[in-house]
Amino acid sequence: MSDSYTASLTELVTKKDLAKKLSVTTRTIDNLTNRGIISRIKVGANSRYDWNEVVQALKSQPTK
């Protein structure tokens, strides 16, 4: 591989795991998803969240 090659590993997490990582409830994750602040990835009947995308989305939100 060349030195210019960089791989970005995607960490997909469940709603429960995401809530735990953010120290919020799963209902808060539902609210953030429904408001379009974070997006989920449907895998069959299951949903997963890209940890890096969630972090970036939350960082870009204005603070109150």
N, C-alpha and C positions, 0 to 999 in steps of 0.2 A: 504494500500500500504506500501511496505517496504521503509526504508530510502534510500536504494541504487537505488531506481527507480528515474530516471530523465527524464523528457519529454522535448523534443526540439520542440518548436512551430515553424512551418514554416509560414512565412508571404509571401504569393504570391501576387505580384503586377503586374499591367499592364505596358506596355512599357511607356506610358505617365507618370504614377506615378513614375516609376523608373527614368525616365529622370528628373523629378521634384526633386526627392530626391537627385540625384547626381548633380543637377544644370548643366545639359547638354541637348542637343537637342535629339529628338527621332532618328534622323539620326545617332548620335553618338552611341546610343544603338544598332541600326542596324549594324553599323560598328564593334562594339565589339562582337556582336553575330556572324556575318559573318566571323570574324577572329578567332573564337573559344575561345575567352577570357572569355566570359560569355555564359551560356546556357539558353535556354528557355524551358518551358514546354508547350506542345500543349494541350489545353483543347478544343476538338472539333475544331471549326474554329478559336478559340482565342488562344493567347499566354500569358503566365504568366512567371514571373521571381521570383525565390526564393531569397528574399532579403539577407538572411544570406550567401548563396552561392555566390552571386554577390560580396558582401563585401569581402569575403575571396579570391575570384578570383582576385579582383583588388588589394588587399593587397599583393598578391604573385607576382604581376607583377614587373619587375625591373624598377627602375626610370631612367629617361633619364637625 
